[in-house]
Amino acid sequence: GNCCDLSHSVLAMARLSGIPGRYFHAQCQYSDGVYGHVVSQLFVDGEWVMADASNNGNSFGTVTFTSYTGLHYYEELPF
């Protein structure tokens, strides 16, 4: 699946486990360009932590994009 599909899966599993989650949507800068991207964020130990399952270079709390613009947070995706 794409980043939206994977974020849906991560958030569904987290929410079923009682972990609050939201969607992070932005134009993200990668080494090869800027792309629209959706990432799950989970509320753990009092802070929002990135949980991006779309790239093998990511780990819990760490993502491969270097910067972002046009940030939006969503409880549910409007698209």
N, CA, C and O atoms as a Tripos MOL2 file, in Angstrom:
@<TRIPOS>MOLECULE
protein
  316   315    79     0     0
PROTEIN
NO_CHARGES

@<TRIPOS>ATOM
      1 N           0.8030   -1.1750    0.0000 N.3       1 GLY1
      2 CA          0.0000    0.0000    0.0000 C.3       1 GLY1
      3 C           0.8580    1.2560    0.0000 C.2       1 GLY1
      4 O           2.0820    1.1930    0.1090 O.2       1 GLY1
      5 N           0.2000    2.3780   -0.1220 N.am      2 ASN2
      6 CA          0.8990    3.6670   -0.0890 C.3       2 ASN2
      7 C           0.9280    4.2030    1.3410 C.2       2 ASN2
      8 O           0.4860    3.5310    2.2730 O.2       2 ASN2
      9 N           1.4530    5.4190    1.5050 N.am      3 CYS3
     10 CA          1.6160    5.9760    2.8510 C.3       3 CYS3
     11 C           0.2780    6.1400    3.5800 C.2       3 CYS3
     12 O           0.2170    5.9870    4.8000 O.2       3 CYS3
     13 N          -0.7850    6.4470    2.8460 N.am      4 CYS4
     14 CA         -2.1070    6.5690    3.4850 C.3       4 CYS4
     15 C          -2.5840    5.2140    4.0040 C.2       4 CYS4
     16 O          -3.0510    5.1080    5.1380 O.2       4 CYS4
     17 N          -2.4650    4.1770    3.1670 N.am      5 ASP5
     18 CA         -2.8850    2.8330    3.5650 C.3       5 ASP5
     19 C          -2.1180    2.3550    4.7950 C.2       5 ASP5
     20 O          -2.7070    1.8150    5.7310 O.2       5 ASP5
     21 N          -0.8120    2.5560    4.7880 N.am      6 LEU6
     22 CA          0.0100    2.1130    5.9170 C.3       6 LEU6
     23 C          -0.2950    2.9080    7.1800 C.2       6 LEU6
     24 O          -0.2920    2.3490    8.2770 O.2       6 LEU6
     25 N          -0.5570    4.1980    7.0410 N.am      7 SER7
     26 CA         -0.9330    5.0140    8.2060 C.3       7 SER7
     27 C          -2.2670    4.5700    8.7760 C.2       7 SER7
     28 O          -2.4390    4.5390    9.9950 O.2       7 SER7
     29 N          -3.2230    4.2230    7.9040 N.am      8 HIS8
     30 CA         -4.5060    3.6930    8.3830 C.3       8 HIS8
     31 C          -4.2770    2.4460    9.2390 C.2       8 HIS8
     32 O          -4.8750    2.2990   10.3050 O.2       8 HIS8
     33 N          -3.4140    1.5560    8.7680 N.am      9 SER9
     34 CA         -3.1480    0.3050    9.4920 C.3       9 SER9
     35 C          -2.4940    0.5630   10.8460 C.2       9 SER9
     36 O          -2.9130    0.0020   11.8580 O.2       9 SER9
     37 N          -1.4700    1.4120   10.8640 N.am     10 VAL10
     38 CA         -0.7800    1.7240   12.1170 C.3      10 VAL10
     39 C          -1.7490    2.3500   13.1170 C.2      10 VAL10
     40 O          -1.7790    1.9620   14.2850 O.2      10 VAL10
     41 N          -2.5400    3.3200   12.6570 N.am     11 LEU11
     42 CA         -3.4590    3.9910   13.5830 C.3      11 LEU11
     43 C          -4.5700    3.0630   14.0630 C.2      11 LEU11
     44 O          -4.9830    3.1440   15.2190 O.2      11 LEU11
     45 N          -5.0510    2.1940   13.2000 N.am     12 ALA12
     46 CA         -6.0920    1.2500   13.6170 C.3      12 ALA12
     47 C          -5.5670    0.3320   14.7260 C.2      12 ALA12
     48 O          -6.2460    0.1170   15.7300 O.2      12 ALA12
     49 N          -4.3700   -0.2010   14.5420 N.am     13 MET13
     50 CA         -3.7980   -1.0820   15.5700 C.3      13 MET13
     51 C          -3.5190   -0.3290   16.8690 C.2      13 MET13
     52 O          -3.7780   -0.8440   17.9570 O.2      13 MET13
     53 N          -2.9900    0.8900   16.7540 N.am     14 ALA14
     54 CA         -2.6970    1.6850   17.9520 C.3      14 ALA14
     55 C          -3.9770    2.0240   18.7070 C.2      14 ALA14
     56 O          -4.0520    1.8510   19.9230 O.2      14 ALA14
     57 N          -4.9770    2.5030   17.9850 N.am     15 ARG15
     58 CA         -6.2270    2.8970   18.6370 C.3      15 ARG15
     59 C          -6.9230    1.7100   19.2880 C.2      15 ARG15
     60 O          -7.5020    1.8440   20.3660 O.2      15 ARG15
     61 N          -6.8720    0.5380   18.6350 N.am     16 LEU16
     62 CA         -7.4550   -0.6610   19.2480 C.3      16 LEU16
     63 C          -6.7280   -1.0540   20.5200 C.2      16 LEU16
     64 O          -7.3070   -1.6950   21.3970 O.2      16 LEU16
     65 N          -5.4640   -0.6740   20.6250 N.am     17 SER17
     66 CA         -4.6590   -0.9540   21.8210 C.3      17 SER17
     67 C          -4.7640    0.1430   22.8700 C.2      17 SER17
     68 O          -4.1380    0.0660   23.9270 O.2      17 SER17
     69 N          -5.5710    1.1760   22.5660 N.am     18 GLY18
     70 CA         -5.7560    2.2640   23.5230 C.3      18 GLY18
     71 C          -4.7390    3.3850   23.4030 C.2      18 GLY18
     72 O          -4.6680    4.2500   24.2760 O.2      18 GLY18
     73 N          -3.9470    3.3840   22.3330 N.am     19 ILE19
     74 CA         -2.9470    4.4330   22.1150 C.3      19 ILE19
     75 C          -3.5520    5.4880   21.1860 C.2      19 ILE19
     76 O          -3.9200    5.1600   20.0580 O.2      19 ILE19
     77 N          -3.6650    6.7390   21.6250 N.am     20 PRO20
     78 CA         -4.2000    7.7840   20.7540 C.3      20 PRO20
     79 C          -3.2900    8.0060   19.5420 C.2      20 PRO20
     80 O          -2.0670    7.9090   19.6380 O.2      20 PRO20
     81 N          -3.9060    8.3020   18.4190 N.am     21 GLY21
     82 CA         -3.1240    8.5560   17.2140 C.3      21 GLY21
     83 C          -3.7790    9.5850   16.3240 C.2      21 GLY21
     84 O          -4.9700    9.8730   16.4450 O.2      21 GLY21
     85 N          -2.9760   10.1390   15.4230 N.am     22 ARG22
     86 CA         -3.4680   11.1150   14.4550 C.3      22 ARG22
     87 C          -2.6350   10.9920   13.1840 C.2      22 ARG22
     88 O          -1.5890   10.3430   13.1660 O.2      22 ARG22
     89 N          -3.1240   11.6330   12.1190 N.am     23 TYR23
     90 CA         -2.4060   11.6780   10.8590 C.3      23 TYR23
     91 C          -1.6130   12.9750   10.7550 C.2      23 TYR23
     92 O          -2.1050   14.0410   11.1250 O.2      23 TYR23
     93 N          -0.4050   12.8830   10.2580 N.am     24 PHE24
     94 CA          0.4820   14.0090    9.9540 C.3      24 PHE24
     95 C           0.5510   14.0430    8.4320 C.2      24 PHE24
     96 O           0.9570   13.0600    7.8130 O.2      24 PHE24
     97 N           0.1590   15.1630    7.8180 N.am     25 HIS25
     98 CA          0.1830   15.2820    6.3540 C.3      25 HIS25
     99 C           0.9370   16.5480    5.9770 C.2      25 HIS25
    100 O           0.6280   17.6300    6.4760 O.2      25 HIS25
    101 N           1.9350   16.4180    5.0900 N.am     26 ALA26
    102 CA          2.7560   17.5680    4.6990 C.3      26 ALA26
    103 C           3.4460   17.2860    3.3670 C.2      26 ALA26
    104 O           3.4240   16.1670    2.8560 O.2      26 ALA26
    105 N           4.0510   18.3220    2.8310 N.am     27 GLN27
    106 CA          4.9660   18.1870    1.7000 C.3      27 GLN27
    107 C           6.3430   17.9640    2.3090 C.2      27 GLN27
    108 O           6.8910   18.8620    2.9490 O.2      27 GLN27
    109 N           6.9030   16.7800    2.1150 N.am     28 CYS28
    110 CA          8.1390   16.3900    2.7990 C.3      28 CYS28
    111 C           9.3250   16.3780    1.8420 C.2      28 CYS28
    112 O           9.2280   15.9080    0.7090 O.2      28 CYS28
    113 N          10.4400   16.9050    2.3250 N.am     29 GLN29
    114 CA         11.6850   16.9560    1.5490 C.3      29 GLN29
    115 C          12.4890   15.6890    1.7930 C.2      29 GLN29
    116 O          12.8570   15.3740    2.9250 O.2      29 GLN29
    117 N          12.7530   14.9710    0.7100 N.am     30 TYR30
    118 CA         13.6230   13.7920    0.7380 C.3      30 TYR30
    119 C          14.8580   14.1000   -0.0900 C.2      30 TYR30
    120 O          14.9220   15.1470   -0.7360 O.2      30 TYR30
    121 N          15.8270   13.2180   -0.0820 N.am     31 SER31
    122 CA         17.0630   13.4460   -0.8420 C.3      31 SER31
    123 C          16.8120   13.5590   -2.3350 C.2      31 SER31
    124 O          17.6020   14.1850   -3.0420 O.2      31 SER31
    125 N          15.7230   12.9650   -2.8360 N.am     32 ASP32
    126 CA         15.4550   13.0000   -4.2740 C.3      32 ASP32
    127 C          14.2810   13.9040   -4.6660 C.2      32 ASP32
    128 O          13.8590   13.8780   -5.8220 O.2      32 ASP32
    129 N          13.7450   14.6990   -3.7420 N.am     33 GLY33
    130 CA         12.6800   15.6230   -4.0920 C.3      33 GLY33
    131 C          11.6850   15.8480   -2.9720 C.2      33 GLY33
    132 O          11.8680   15.3740   -1.8500 O.2      33 GLY33
    133 N          10.6220   16.5830   -3.2980 N.am     34 VAL34
    134 CA          9.5600   16.9040   -2.3450 C.3      34 VAL34
    135 C           8.3020   16.1400   -2.7470 C.2      34 VAL34
    136 O           7.9070   16.1450   -3.9130 O.2      34 VAL34
    137 N           7.6780   15.4830   -1.7680 N.am     35 TYR35
    138 CA          6.5000   14.6730   -2.0350 C.3      35 TYR35
    139 C           5.4520   14.8960   -0.9550 C.2      35 TYR35
    140 O           5.7930   15.1430    0.2010 O.2      35 TYR35
    141 N           4.1880   14.8120   -1.3220 N.am     36 GLY36
    142 CA          3.1270   14.7830   -0.3310 C.3      36 GLY36
    143 C           3.2150   13.4680    0.4240 C.2      36 GLY36
    144 O           3.4000   12.4140   -0.1830 O.2      36 GLY36
    145 N           3.0860   13.5200    1.7350 N.am     37 HIS37
    146 CA          3.2770   12.3140    2.5320 C.3      37 HIS37
    147 C           2.3710   12.3290    3.7510 C.2      37 HIS37
    148 O           2.1100   13.3820    4.3330 O.2      37 HIS37
    149 N           1.9010   11.1610    4.1240 N.am     38 VAL38
    150 CA          1.0780   10.9730    5.3210 C.3      38 VAL38
    151 C           1.8130   10.0230    6.2560 C.2      38 VAL38
    152 O           2.3000    8.9720    5.8380 O.2      38 VAL38
    153 N           1.8870   10.4080    7.5350 N.am     39 VAL39
    154 CA          2.5710    9.6170    8.5590 C.3      39 VAL39
    155 C           1.6430    9.4890    9.7660 C.2      39 VAL39
    156 O           0.9170   10.4270   10.0960 O.2      39 VAL39
    157 N           1.6670    8.3440   10.4150 N.am     40 SER40
    158 CA          0.9570    8.1780   11.6870 C.3      40 SER40
    159 C           1.7760    8.8210   12.7930 C.2      40 SER40
    160 O           3.0050    8.7570   12.7950 O.2      40 SER40
    161 N           1.0830    9.4340   13.7200 N.am     41 GLN41
    162 CA          1.7150    9.9080   14.9500 C.3      41 GLN41
    163 C           0.9480    9.3000   16.1160 C.2      41 GLN41
    164 O          -0.2830    9.3110   16.1410 O.2      41 GLN41
    165 N           1.6900    8.7720   17.0770 N.am     42 LEU42
    166 CA          1.0920    8.1440   18.2510 C.3      42 LEU42
    167 C           1.4490    8.9470   19.4900 C.2      42 LEU42
    168 O           2.5690    9.4450   19.6100 O.2      42 LEU42
    169 N           0.5030    9.0750   20.4100 N.am     43 PHE43
    170 CA          0.7230    9.8290   21.6390 C.3      43 PHE43
    171 C           1.2440    8.8640   22.7010 C.2      43 PHE43
    172 O           0.4850    8.0880   23.2810 O.2      43 PHE43
    173 N           2.5640    8.9270   22.9470 N.am     44 VAL44
    174 CA          3.2370    7.9980   23.8490 C.3      44 VAL44
    175 C           4.0400    8.8000   24.8750 C.2      44 VAL44
    176 O           4.8090    9.6910   24.5160 O.2      44 VAL44
    177 N           3.8520    8.4760   26.1360 N.am     45 ASP45
    178 CA          4.5810    9.1360   27.2280 C.3      45 ASP45
    179 C           4.4930   10.6600   27.1470 C.2      45 ASP45
    180 O           5.4820   11.3580   27.3720 O.2      45 ASP45
    181 N           3.3030   11.1680   26.8230 N.am     46 GLY46
    182 CA          3.0620   12.6060   26.8460 C.3      46 GLY46
    183 C           3.5260   13.3820   25.6320 C.2      46 GLY46
    184 O           3.5160   14.6130   25.6500 O.2      46 GLY46
    185 N           3.9410   12.6810   24.5580 N.am     47 GLU47
    186 CA          4.3580   13.4010   23.3550 C.3      47 GLU47
    187 C           3.9430   12.6440   22.1000 C.2      47 GLU47
    188 O           3.7510   11.4290   22.1230 O.2      47 GLU47
    189 N           3.8070   13.3930   20.9970 N.am     48 TRP48
    190 CA          3.4730   12.8150   19.6970 C.3      48 TRP48
    191 C           4.7370   12.2800   19.0560 C.2      48 TRP48
    192 O           5.7180   13.0060   18.8970 O.2      48 TRP48
    193 N           4.7120   10.9970   18.6860 N.am     49 VAL49
    194 CA          5.8720   10.3130   18.1220 C.3      49 VAL49
    195 C           5.5360    9.8290   16.7200 C.2      49 VAL49
    196 O           4.4770    9.2400   16.5040 O.2      49 VAL49
    197 N           6.4360   10.0720   15.7590 N.am     50 MET50
    198 CA          6.2520    9.6060   14.3890 C.3      50 MET50
    199 C           6.3080    8.0820   14.3360 C.2      50 MET50
    200 O           7.1510    7.4580   14.9800 O.2      50 MET50
    201 N           5.4070    7.4950   13.5680 N.am     51 ALA51
    202 CA          5.3760    6.0460   13.3580 C.3      51 ALA51
    203 C           5.1050    5.8090   11.8730 C.2      51 ALA51
    204 O           3.9840    5.4830   11.4860 O.2      51 ALA51
    205 N           6.1330    5.9750   11.0490 N.am     52 ASP52
    206 CA          6.0170    5.9010    9.5910 C.3      52 ASP52
    207 C           6.4350    4.5250    9.1010 C.2      52 ASP52
    208 O           7.6190    4.1870    9.1100 O.2      52 ASP52
    209 N           5.4600    3.7340    8.6720 N.am     53 ALA53
    210 CA          5.7160    2.3630    8.2170 C.3      53 ALA53
    211 C           6.0250    2.2790    6.7270 C.2      53 ALA53
    212 O           6.1300    1.1780    6.1870 O.2      53 ALA53
    213 N           6.1720    3.4100    6.0540 N.am     54 SER54
    214 CA          6.2840    3.3940    4.5970 C.3      54 SER54
    215 C           7.7050    3.3010    4.0540 C.2      54 SER54
    216 O           7.8870    3.2630    2.8370 O.2      54 SER54
    217 N           8.7130    3.2620    4.9150 N.am     55 ASN55
    218 CA         10.0910    3.2390    4.4400 C.3      55 ASN55
    219 C          10.9350    2.4140    5.4080 C.2      55 ASN55
    220 O          10.8660    2.6160    6.6200 O.2      55 ASN55
    221 N          11.7250    1.4920    4.8800 N.am     56 ASN56
    222 CA         12.5630    0.6460    5.7330 C.3      56 ASN56
    223 C          13.6250    1.4290    6.4890 C.2      56 ASN56
    224 O          14.1920    0.9190    7.4560 O.2      56 ASN56
    225 N          13.9080    2.6640    6.0660 N.am     57 GLY57
    226 CA         14.8860    3.4940    6.7570 C.3      57 GLY57
    227 C          14.3320    4.1760    7.9920 C.2      57 GLY57
    228 O          15.0860    4.7820    8.7540 O.2      57 GLY57
    229 N          13.0240    4.0870    8.2040 N.am     58 ASN58
    230 CA         12.3900    4.6990    9.3710 C.3      58 ASN58
    231 C          12.4050    3.7400   10.5520 C.2      58 ASN58
    232 O          12.4830    2.5220   10.3870 O.2      58 ASN58
    233 N          12.3300    4.3110   11.7370 N.am     59 SER59
    234 CA         12.0960    3.5290   12.9480 C.3      59 SER59
    235 C          11.1500    4.3480   13.8130 C.2      59 SER59
    236 O          10.8570    5.4990   13.4900 O.2      59 SER59
    237 N          10.6720    3.7730   14.9010 N.am     60 PHE60
    238 CA          9.7150    4.4760   15.7500 C.3      60 PHE60
    239 C          10.3410    5.7760   16.2510 C.2      60 PHE60
    240 O          11.3430    5.7600   16.9660 O.2      60 PHE60
    241 N           9.7430    6.8910   15.8720 N.am     61 GLY61
    242 CA         10.2400    8.1950   16.2800 C.3      61 GLY61
    243 C          11.2190    8.8260   15.3140 C.2      61 GLY61
    244 O          11.5920    9.9860   15.4890 O.2      61 GLY61
    245 N          11.6490    8.0860   14.2880 N.am     62 THR62
    246 CA         12.6340    8.5920   13.3290 C.3      62 THR62
    247 C          12.1060    8.4170   11.9100 C.2      62 THR62
    248 O          11.6330    7.3400   11.5450 O.2      62 THR62
    249 N          12.1880    9.4840   11.1090 N.am     63 VAL63
    250 CA         11.7340    9.4360    9.7160 C.3      63 VAL63
    251 C          12.8720    9.8510    8.7880 C.2      63 VAL63
    252 O          13.8440   10.4710    9.2210 O.2      63 VAL63
    253 N          12.7420    9.5010    7.5040 N.am     64 THR64
    254 CA         13.8150    9.7620    6.5490 C.3      64 THR64
    255 C          13.7180   11.1090    5.8580 C.2      64 THR64
    256 O          14.6840   11.5310    5.2220 O.2      64 THR64
    257 N          12.5780   11.8080    5.9580 N.am     65 PHE65
    258 CA         12.5340   13.1320    5.3330 C.3      65 PHE65
    259 C          13.2680   14.1420    6.2070 C.2      65 PHE65
    260 O          13.3480   13.9880    7.4260 O.2      65 PHE65
    261 N          13.8050   15.1840    5.5570 N.am     66 THR66
    262 CA         14.6550   16.1320    6.2750 C.3      66 THR66
    263 C          13.9240   17.3920    6.7160 C.2      66 THR66
    264 O          14.3370   18.0440    7.6750 O.2      66 THR66
    265 N          12.8400   17.7420    6.0250 N.am     67 SER67
    266 CA         12.0440   18.9100    6.3970 C.3      67 SER67
    267 C          10.6600   18.7590    5.7820 C.2      67 SER67
    268 O          10.4150   17.8440    4.9960 O.2      67 SER67
    269 N           9.7540   19.6690    6.1500 N.am     68 TYR68
    270 CA          8.4020   19.6130    5.6030 C.3      68 TYR68
    271 C           7.7710   20.9990    5.6270 C.2      68 TYR68
    272 O           8.1780   21.8760    6.3890 O.2      68 TYR68
    273 N           6.7590   21.1740    4.7660 N.am     69 THR69
    274 CA          5.9640   22.4020    4.7250 C.3      69 THR69
    275 C           4.4920   22.0170    4.5760 C.2      69 THR69
    276 O           4.1680   20.8770    4.2440 O.2      69 THR69
    277 N           3.6130   22.9780    4.8250 N.am     70 GLY70
    278 CA          2.1800   22.7430    4.6430 C.3      70 GLY70
    279 C           1.6130   21.6930    5.5700 C.2      70 GLY70
    280 O           0.7520   20.9120    5.1680 O.2      70 GLY70
    281 N           2.0780   21.6630    6.7910 N.am     71 LEU71
    282 CA          1.7030   20.6230    7.7530 C.3      71 LEU71
    283 C           0.2430   20.7260    8.1660 C.2      71 LEU71
    284 O          -0.2640   21.8130    8.4410 O.2      71 LEU71
    285 N          -0.4210   19.5790    8.2040 N.am     72 HIS72
    286 CA         -1.7740   19.4470    8.7420 C.3      72 HIS72
    287 C          -1.8310   18.2000    9.6180 C.2      72 HIS72
    288 O          -1.1990   17.1870    9.3170 O.2      72 HIS72
    289 N          -2.5950   18.2850   10.7010 N.am     73 TYR73
    290 CA         -2.8630   17.1310   11.5430 C.3      73 TYR73
    291 C          -4.3450   16.7950   11.3880 C.2      73 TYR73
    292 O          -5.1910   17.6860   11.3300 O.2      73 TYR73
    293 N          -4.6460   15.4990   11.3230 N.am     74 TYR74
    294 CA         -6.0240   15.0620   11.1550 C.3      74 TYR74
    295 C          -6.3300   13.8920   12.0840 C.2      74 TYR74
    296 O          -5.4930   13.0140   12.2960 O.2      74 TYR74
    297 N          -7.5260   13.8930   12.6270 N.am     75 GLU75
    298 CA         -8.0510   12.7330   13.3440 C.3      75 GLU75
    299 C          -8.4530   11.6660   12.3240 C.2      75 GLU75
    300 O          -8.2340   10.4730   12.5350 O.2      75 GLU75
    301 N          -9.0460   12.1180   11.2140 N.am     76 GLU76
    302 CA         -9.3960   11.2710   10.0710 C.3      76 GLU76
    303 C          -8.9650   12.0170    8.8210 C.2      76 GLU76
    304 O          -9.0460   13.2440    8.7750 O.2      76 GLU76
    305 N          -8.5110   11.2980    7.8160 N.am     77 LEU77
    306 CA         -8.0810   11.9540    6.5830 C.3      77 LEU77
    307 C          -9.2850   12.4420    5.7810 C.2      77 LEU77
    308 O         -10.2590   11.7040    5.6310 O.2      77 LEU77
    309 N          -9.2380   13.6640    5.2670 N.am     78 PRO78
    310 CA        -10.3560   14.2000    4.4760 C.3      78 PRO78
    311 C         -10.2510   13.8370    3.0000 C.2      78 PRO78
    312 O         -11.0780   14.2760    2.2020 O.2      78 PRO78
    313 N          -9.2580   13.0490    2.6230 N.am     79 PHE79
    314 CA         -9.0800   12.6860    1.2100 C.3      79 PHE79
    315 C          -8.8990   11.1970    1.0530 C.2      79 PHE79
    316 O          -8.7350   10.7090   -0.0650 O.2      79 PHE79
@<TRIPOS>BOND
     1     1     2 1
     2     2     3 1
     3     3     4 2
     4     3     5 am
     5     5     6 1
     6     6     7 1
     7     7     8 2
     8     7     9 am
     9     9    10 1
    10    10    11 1
    11    11    12 2
    12    11    13 am
    13    13    14 1
    14    14    15 1
    15    15    16 2
    16    15    17 am
    17    17    18 1
    18    18    19 1
    19    19    20 2
    20    19    21 am
    21    21    22 1
    22    22    23 1
    23    23    24 2
    24    23    25 am
    25    25    26 1
    26    26    27 1
    27    27    28 2
    28    27    29 am
    29    29    30 1
    30    30    31 1
    31    31    32 2
    32    31    33 am
    33    33    34 1
    34    34    35 1
    35    35    36 2
    36    35    37 am
    37    37    38 1
    38    38    39 1
    39    39    40 2
    40    39    41 am
    41    41    42 1
    42    42    43 1
    43    43    44 2
    44    43    45 am
    45    45    46 1
    46    46    47 1
    47    47    48 2
    48    47    49 am
    49    49    50 1
    50    50    51 1
    51    51    52 2
    52    51    53 am
    53    53    54 1
    54    54    55 1
    55    55    56 2
    56    55    57 am
    57    57    58 1
    58    58    59 1
    59    59    60 2
    60    59    61 am
    61    61    62 1
    62    62    63 1
    63    63    64 2
    64    63    65 am
    65    65    66 1
    66    66    67 1
    67    67    68 2
    68    67    69 am
    69    69    70 1
    70    70    71 1
    71    71    72 2
    72    71    73 am
    73    73    74 1
    74    74    75 1
    75    75    76 2
    76    75    77 am
    77    77    78 1
    78    78    79 1
    79    79    80 2
    80    79    81 am
    81    81    82 1
    82    82    83 1
    83    83    84 2
    84    83    85 am
    85    85    86 1
    86    86    87 1
    87    87    88 2
    88    87    89 am
    89    89    90 1
    90    90    91 1
    91    91    92 2
    92    91    93 am
    93    93    94 1
    94    94    95 1
    95    95    96 2
    96    95    97 am
    97    97    98 1
    98    98    99 1
    99    99   100 2
   100    99   101 am
   101   101   102 1
   102   102   103 1
   103   103   104 2
   104   103   105 am
   105   105   106 1
   106   106   107 1
   107   107   108 2
   108   107   109 am
   109   109   110 1
   110   110   111 1
   111   111   112 2
   112   111   113 am
   113   113   114 1
   114   114   115 1
   115   115   116 2
   116   115   117 am
   117   117   118 1
   118   118   119 1
   119   119   120 2
   120   119   121 am
   121   121   122 1
   122   122   123 1
   123   123   124 2
   124   123   125 am
   125   125   126 1
   126   126   127 1
   127   127   128 2
   128   127   129 am
   129   129   130 1
   130   130   131 1
   131   131   132 2
   132   131   133 am
   133   133   134 1
   134   134   135 1
   135   135   136 2
   136   135   137 am
   137   137   138 1
   138   138   139 1
   139   139   140 2
   140   139   141 am
   141   141   142 1
   142   142   143 1
   143   143   144 2
   144   143   145 am
   145   145   146 1
   146   146   147 1
   147   147   148 2
   148   147   149 am
   149   149   150 1
   150   150   151 1
   151   151   152 2
   152   151   153 am
   153   153   154 1
   154   154   155 1
   155   155   156 2
   156   155   157 am
   157   157   158 1
   158   158   159 1
   159   159   160 2
   160   159   161 am
   161   161   162 1
   162   162   163 1
   163   163   164 2
   164   163   165 am
   165   165   166 1
   166   166   167 1
   167   167   168 2
   168   167   169 am
   169   169   170 1
   170   170   171 1
   171   171   172 2
   172   171   173 am
   173   173   174 1
   174   174   175 1
   175   175   176 2
   176   175   177 am
   177   177   178 1
   178   178   179 1
   179   179   180 2
   180   179   181 am
   181   181   182 1
   182   182   183 1
   183   183   184 2
   184   183   185 am
   185   185   186 1
   186   186   187 1
   187   187   188 2
   188   187   189 am
   189   189   190 1
   190   190   191 1
   191   191   192 2
   192   191   193 am
   193   193   194 1
   194   194   195 1
   195   195   196 2
   196   195   197 am
   197   197   198 1
   198   198   199 1
   199   199   200 2
   200   199   201 am
   201   201   202 1
   202   202   203 1
   203   203   204 2
   204   203   205 am
   205   205   206 1
   206   206   207 1
   207   207   208 2
   208   207   209 am
   209   209   210 1
   210   210   211 1
   211   211   212 2
   212   211   213 am
   213   213   214 1
   214   214   215 1
   215   215   216 2
   216   215   217 am
   217   217   218 1
   218   218   219 1
   219   219   220 2
   220   219   221 am
   221   221   222 1
   222   222   223 1
   223   223   224 2
   224   223   225 am
   225   225   226 1
   226   226   227 1
   227   227   228 2
   228   227   229 am
   229   229   230 1
   230   230   231 1
   231   231   232 2
   232   231   233 am
   233   233   234 1
   234   234   235 1
   235   235   236 2
   236   235   237 am
   237   237   238 1
   238   238   239 1
   239   239   240 2
   240   239   241 am
   241   241   242 1
   242   242   243 1
   243   243   244 2
   244   243   245 am
   245   245   246 1
   246   246   247 1
   247   247   248 2
   248   247   249 am
   249   249   250 1
   250   250   251 1
   251   251   252 2
   252   251   253 am
   253   253   254 1
   254   254   255 1
   255   255   256 2
   256   255   257 am
   257   257   258 1
   258   258   259 1
   259   259   260 2
   260   259   261 am
   261   261   262 1
   262   262   263 1
   263   263   264 2
   264   263   265 am
   265   265   266 1
   266   266   267 1
   267   267   268 2
   268   267   269 am
   269   269   270 1
   270   270   271 1
   271   271   272 2
   272   271   273 am
   273   273   274 1
   274   274   275 1
   275   275   276 2
   276   275   277 am
   277   277   278 1
   278   278   279 1
   279   279   280 2
   280   279   281 am
   281   281   282 1
   282   282   283 1
   283   283   284 2
   284   283   285 am
   285   285   286 1
   286   286   287 1
   287   287   288 2
   288   287   289 am
   289   289   290 1
   290   290   291 1
   291   291   292 2
   292   291   293 am
   293   293   294 1
   294   294   295 1
   295   295   296 2
   296   295   297 am
   297   297   298 1
   298   298   299 1
   299   299   300 2
   300   299   301 am
   301   301   302 1
   302   302   303 1
   303   303   304 2
   304   303   305 am
   305   305   306 1
   306   306   307 1
   307   307   308 2
   308   307   309 am
   309   309   310 1
   310   310   311 1
   311   311   312 2
   312   311   313 am
   313   313   314 1
   314   314   315 1
   315   315   316 2
@<TRIPOS>SUBSTRUCTURE
     1 GLY1         2 RESIDUE 1 A GLY
     2 ASN2         6 RESIDUE 1 A ASN
     3 CYS3        10 RESIDUE 1 A CYS
     4 CYS4        14 RESIDUE 1 A CYS
     5 ASP5        18 RESIDUE 1 A ASP
     6 LEU6        22 RESIDUE 1 A LEU
     7 SER7        26 RESIDUE 1 A SER
     8 HIS8        30 RESIDUE 1 A HIS
     9 SER9        34 RESIDUE 1 A SER
    10 VAL10       38 RESIDUE 1 A VAL
    11 LEU11       42 RESIDUE 1 A LEU
    12 ALA12       46 RESIDUE 1 A ALA
    13 MET13       50 RESIDUE 1 A MET
    14 ALA14       54 RESIDUE 1 A ALA
    15 ARG15       58 RESIDUE 1 A ARG
    16 LEU16       62 RESIDUE 1 A LEU
    17 SER17       66 RESIDUE 1 A SER
    18 GLY18       70 RESIDUE 1 A GLY
    19 ILE19       74 RESIDUE 1 A ILE
    20 PRO20       78 RESIDUE 1 A PRO
    21 GLY21       82 RESIDUE 1 A GLY
    22 ARG22       86 RESIDUE 1 A ARG
    23 TYR23       90 RESIDUE 1 A TYR
    24 PHE24       94 RESIDUE 1 A PHE
    25 HIS25       98 RESIDUE 1 A HIS
    26 ALA26      102 RESIDUE 1 A ALA
    27 GLN27      106 RESIDUE 1 A GLN
    28 CYS28      110 RESIDUE 1 A CYS
    29 GLN29      114 RESIDUE 1 A GLN
    30 TYR30      118 RESIDUE 1 A TYR
    31 SER31      122 RESIDUE 1 A SER
    32 ASP32      126 RESIDUE 1 A ASP
    33 GLY33      130 RESIDUE 1 A GLY
    34 VAL34      134 RESIDUE 1 A VAL
    35 TYR35      138 RESIDUE 1 A TYR
    36 GLY36      142 RESIDUE 1 A GLY
    37 HIS37      146 RESIDUE 1 A HIS
    38 VAL38      150 RESIDUE 1 A VAL
    39 VAL39      154 RESIDUE 1 A VAL
    40 SER40      158 RESIDUE 1 A SER
    41 GLN41      162 RESIDUE 1 A GLN
    42 LEU42      166 RESIDUE 1 A LEU
    43 PHE43      170 RESIDUE 1 A PHE
    44 VAL44      174 RESIDUE 1 A VAL
    45 ASP45      178 RESIDUE 1 A ASP
    46 GLY46      182 RESIDUE 1 A GLY
    47 GLU47      186 RESIDUE 1 A GLU
    48 TRP48      190 RESIDUE 1 A TRP
    49 VAL49      194 RESIDUE 1 A VAL
    50 MET50      198 RESIDUE 1 A MET
    51 ALA51      202 RESIDUE 1 A ALA
    52 ASP52      206 RESIDUE 1 A ASP
    53 ALA53      210 RESIDUE 1 A ALA
    54 SER54      214 RESIDUE 1 A SER
    55 ASN55      218 RESIDUE 1 A ASN
    56 ASN56      222 RESIDUE 1 A ASN
    57 GLY57      226 RESIDUE 1 A GLY
    58 ASN58      230 RESIDUE 1 A ASN
    59 SER59      234 RESIDUE 1 A SER
    60 PHE60      238 RESIDUE 1 A PHE
    61 GLY61      242 RESIDUE 1 A GLY
    62 THR62      246 RESIDUE 1 A THR
    63 VAL63      250 RESIDUE 1 A VAL
    64 THR64      254 RESIDUE 1 A THR
    65 PHE65      258 RESIDUE 1 A PHE
    66 THR66      262 RESIDUE 1 A THR
    67 SER67      266 RESIDUE 1 A SER
    68 TYR68      270 RESIDUE 1 A TYR
    69 THR69      274 RESIDUE 1 A THR
    70 GLY70      278 RESIDUE 1 A GLY
    71 LEU71      282 RESIDUE 1 A LEU
    72 HIS72      286 RESIDUE 1 A HIS
    73 TYR73      290 RESIDUE 1 A TYR
    74 TYR74      294 RESIDUE 1 A TYR
    75 GLU75      298 RESIDUE 1 A GLU
    76 GLU76      302 RESIDUE 1 A GLU
    77 LEU77      306 RESIDUE 1 A LEU
    78 PRO78      310 RESIDUE 1 A PRO
    79 PHE79      314 RESIDUE 1 A PHE
